[in-house]
Amino acid sequence: MNNIKKPLPPFTSKYSSEVPEILYNLQCTIALSTYQAGKIVLLSAPTPDKIVLLARTFEGAMGIATKGNKMAVACKSNLHILANETSMAKTYPPKPNVYDALYMPRATFHTGQLSLHDLNWSGENLLAVNTLFSSIVKINDSYSFEPVWKPKFISQLAPEDRCHLNGMAMKDKTIKYVTALGKTDTRGGWRENKLTGGVIIDVETNEIISKNLAMPHSPRIYNGDLYALQSAAGELIEIDKNTGKFETITKFDYFLRGMDKIGDYLFIGHSKLRHTNSAFKDLPIAKKSQKAGVIIVHLPSGAIVGNIMYENSVDEIYDIKILPNMVRPNIINPDHQSVNIAITTPDDSYWAVPEKQN
């Protein structure tokens, strides 16, 4: 008898029975970035009892931003802008009448390897957390980046990841708060006290409003309240903006990173920590955080109402974005052959027929 188990297909996941129903009822799709696998992954529920997964190659994918029909994805050495072409989704040649949205590449900015983390649009400006240079920057077609803001404890811009600036929270389409793993001004200085050195900074005043945090990531403002993830403690927290004190909403046995909200639900990413990574291998939570996935939290109660767990392929998740009003979207990476035959104008769109070779 052959007892050898067949290897699992790539991106195999398990999920609780509530997850497809939640996504279907919310009429949304989860988009997540995994830089370790170099993918943007879309998780959709076209029916209330099944999740469909699409994984597309984006090398070193990190921050994701959305605005209207646009999506931005920060990658290892460039940043891609995509646009949803709904009219082309239904006629997508390989699978017509399957998709209700189709993100197509529209522009690429060659930034160099900046270790871009969170992204957000502020009006027409696309802003990024430039972790390598410890600053918030504007992405445009003139430079690798254009500096916009840096913490006051950073003495100069240098490619030294001095404080591991990583996340930003938006208020009224402007940056209000950022997270960093340390108040340090030397090359990689944040690593020495990474378990308790984290801070949240008010960008308007350039003052630290909360400190002694355990690797904070993904600051977000929801209904006027400030939330963040204490990654190394596995906690979703709410921060008092006046006192800097925080309340733990829910605690998990995972290293958390990446968060978005729709309705009353938070979608939070968690990662399997690699023991070869010097930043993570000695964290106490590393022994518990052994799988990557997505947790769904009902924010008013703090209760966990669903989870998705990857069995393979995905180890580290950075960002999560919820795509509303999309039950079965698709996304095309810049190297896909479909890009060569997709043509759009302000008034119409076409799939060009490739010329036959004589």
N, C-alpha and C positions, 0 to 999 in steps of 0.2 A: 504494500500500500504506500502511495506517495503522500506524505504528510507535509510536503513543502508548501508553504503559503505563497500565493501569488502576490507580487508587490502591488501596493495600492496605486490607483491612477493618480497622477499629479493633482495637487490641490484638493485632495479628499478631505471632507469635513463632516463633522457630526453637529447636529443642532437640535435644540429642544423643540417640541412639537408646537410651541406657541409662536416661534419666530416667523414662519411663513405667513401665518394668520395676521400677525402684527404688521408686517411689511405690506401685505395685500390690503389690509384695511386702511393703512396710512397712504397707500398708493405711492410708494417711494422705493428707491433703490439705495443700497449702501455702496459707496465708493471708498476703497481703502488703498493706501500705498504701502508697499513692502519693499524697502530698499535692498534688503538682503537677497530677495528673489528677483528684484528688478522688475516689478510688475505693478500695474494698476488693476485691481480686482473689483468687479461689479457683482453684487449679490442682490438678486431680484426674486420676487415671488409672483409669477404670472397667475398662479392659482393659490388658494388659501392653504394648500397642504404640501407645497413643494418649493424649494429654493433652486434657482438656476444661477450658475457661476460663469463669468467670463473673466479671463486673465489675459492682459495685454502687456507686451514688453515695453517698459520705460526704464532705462538703465538708472539704477540708484534712486528710484522714485521716493520723494520725501513729501514736501508740502503740497497741498491741493487747495485751490481757491476757485470759487464759482461766482459768477455775476451774470444775471440774465441767462442768455444762451451760451455764455462762454465758460470755459474751464482752463485753469492754468495748472501745470504740473512742473514742480522743480525736480530736476534730475541731476545726475552726477556732475556734468560739466555744462549743461544747458538748461533752458527753461522753455517749455512748449505751451503755446496757446492753441486751444481747440474750440470749435464752435459746434453747437448742436444743429444739425440740418435735418429737421423733422421730416421734411418732404422727401428726403433721400432714404430715410430709414425704411419706409415701406417697400421701396424698390431696390434695396440693397441686393446686388446680383447674386451672391452666393446663397442668400436666404431671404427671398422676397416675402412680404407679409408676415414677418416674424417680429421685427423691432418697432418700438414706438418712439425711439430717439436714436440719434447717431452722432457722436462727437467725432468731428473730422479735424485733422491738423490744419492750422491756419498760419502760424508763425513760429519761428524758433529763435531764441536769443542765446548766443554763445557767451555764457558768463564765465567760463572757467570753473574750476573745482572750488566753489565757495562754501560748500556745506550749507546750502540754503535750507532752512527749516520751514516755519509757518509762512504762508502767503496770504495776502488779502488785497482786494482792490479798495482804494480810497479815491472815490470819484473815478476819474479816468486813469489814475496812476496805479500801477501794480507795484505793491510794496512787498518786500521779503525780509525775513530775519536772516541776516548774513552772519552765521555763527562763526565762521573763520575770522571775520574782521570785527566781531563784537558790536554789531550795529544794525540799524534798520536802514534799508536801501531801496531806491527806486530802480526798477528794471526798465531799460529803454534801448533804443538801437544806436546810441552814441558811445556807450562805455560798457565794460563788464558789469559795473554797477555805479549808481550815483548816491553818495551818502545822504541820509536824511536826518538821522538822530543816532546818538550813542549815549550810554550811561555816563553820568558825570565822573564816575570813578575810573573810567577808561581814559588814560592820558593821551593816547593816539591810536589811530587806525593802523593795525598791523595784522598780517596773516598768522595769528598766534592763538586763536580760540581762547582768549584770556578769561572769559567768565561763562562760557557756553550759554550765551543768549539763545533762546530757542522758540519761545511762543509769544503770540500777541493777541490781545482781546480788543475788539473794535466797539466803538460807541459813536453813533451818529456818523458812520462812514469814516471815522478817523481812529487812529490807534490811541487807546487809553491806557492799557496796562501791558507790560511784558514780563516774561519769566526768565530767570537766569539761574545757573547752578552754583554761582558764587559771586561774591563782591570782590573780585580779584582782578589785578592789572598786570599779571605776568603770564608768560606763555603756559597755557594749560594749568594755570594756578588753581582753578576750581576743583581739580581732581583731589587735592589734598584733604579737603573737608566736604566731599560731595554728599555725604549722608545727611548733613545738617546745615550746609552752607547756602541753601537755595533762597532766592529773594523774588519778590514781586515789586516792580517799579511802576510808579505813575509817570507816564511819558510827558504829560503836560507840565508837571512840577519838577520832574527828574529827581523825585524823592522815593526812597524805599518805603513801601507801606506795610510790607510783611517780610519777615526774615526767619532764619533757622528752619527752613523747609527742606523736606527730603526729596530732592531732585524734582522740582515743580515743572510741569509741562501743561500745554493746552489750556491756557487761561481763556475763559469765555464769560461774556456778560449775557445773562438770560433774565428777562423781565426786570432789568435794573440791578440785579444781584451778580456778584462776582464769584465765579467758580473756577476751580483748577484741579489738576490731578497731582497728588504727591506720588510720583512714580515709584520711588524706592520704598515707600510705606504701603503701597497698594491702596490708596485712599482717594475717594472723591470728596473734596472739601469745598465749603463756602467760606469766603473771607470777608470779615467786617472791614470795609474800606476805610473806616475812621480809626479803628484801633489796631488793625493788622492781625487780630486774633482770628482763628478759624475754627469751624465746627466740622467734624467728620460726618458726612451724609451717609456714606456706605463704605465698608472696608472689604477688600478683596485679597485673595492670595496670589496676586499677579502684579507684574510690573506694567503699569498703565501708561498709555500714551496715545493721543488721538481721541477727539470727542466732538460730537455734533448733536443737535437737538431738532426734533420735529414733534409738534404737539406737546404732550406731557412726557415724552420719552427721550432719554439720553442714550446715545450709542457710543460705547467706550471701547477702544482697542487695548489689547494686552499682548505681551510678547513673551516668547521663550528666550531666556537670556543665555547667550553663548558664553561658555566658560573660557573661551579663548580671547574674549573681549576684555581688555584691561579696565574699561570703565564700568563693567557690570559684574565681572566674575566673582568679586568678593562681596557683593551685596547680600545681606541676609535673606532677602526675598528671592534671590536667584535659585535657591533650593526648592522653592515652592512654584515659581513661575516657569513651568516646564512645557507649556503649550501656548501657541498664539491663537487669538480669536477675537470675538466681539461680544461684549456684554450689553444687554439692554436693561436700562434702569428706568423705573417709573419715578420721575423726579419728585412729584408731590409727596410720595410715601417713602422714597429711597429704596423701594423693594426691587430686587432683581427679578425680571419677568421673562427673560430669555437669554440664551447664549449660543454662540457658534464657536466650535472648536476645530482647529485644523489638525489633521493627523499627519500631514507631511507638507513639503514645499514652502510653507509660510512659517518662518520663525520670528521675524521681527516686524511689527506694524508701527508705522510712524503716524500717519494722519488718517482721519475718517471724515468724509463729507456725505451728507444725505442729499440725494437728488430727488426733489419733490415732483409729483405728477409724472413719474416715469416708472412703468411697471416692467418694461423689458427693453432697456437701453443697450446700445452697443457703443464701443469706443475703438477707434482705429489709431494705431501708433504711426509715427511719421515714416517708418520704413515699409509699411504694408503696401502691397501692390495696388490696393483699391484707391490709394491717394492719386495714382497716375491717371485714373479714368473718372475721377469725381470733379465736376465743374459746377460752380454756383455763381449766380448773379443776384443783384438785389431783387429781381423779379421772378427768377426761375432757377431750376437746378437740373442737371443732366448727368447721366452715366454715359460717358463717351464709349463708342465701340472701337476697340483697338484695331489699328490698320493691319490688314493681312499682308504678310511678306510675300513678294513675288519670287 
